Structure formats: C-alpha cells, structure tokens
Amino acid sequence: MSKEDLQPSDLVFFDTVGAKGNVISHVGIYIGNNQFIHSSSGQGKVVISQLDSNYYSNAFVNGRRVLK
C-alpha cells in the first residue's frame, strides 16, 4: 500500500540498506499524521519519526494492514 493509504496501526516497511526495495531491513507501526513508531538502533530506544523525512521517505518500500 502507498504512503497515502496508510492508517494508524498499519505496518510500514523500509529498505535501509539501499537494495532498491529488494530487502526489508526495518519495520515500524504507523501512528497517523505522517509519523511512525519504531526501534532506533542508532538511538538505542523506541522513537517516533516522520515518514516524510528524507531518510525514511527514500527507504519506504510499502505498508501492510494487519488489523481491521
């Protein structure tokens, strides 16, 4: 699913290793308002990040809805 179709609780998948979407290396939970919650290895804690930041916008692969 595209970023525009995301709803709170959807999973968001990222390719943070630069494999052009062929590798899912990171996952988060969309919480609305273009934000998602995830575990940051760099910060060593769970954080809220902007989905439209350069880093995550470029790394975004897709979203999936598991709860209805």
Buried (B, 14 or more C-beta within 10 A) or exposed (E): EEBEEBEEEBBBBBBBEEEEEEEBEBBBBBBEEBBBEBEEEEEEEEEEBEBEEEEBEEBBBBBEEEEE
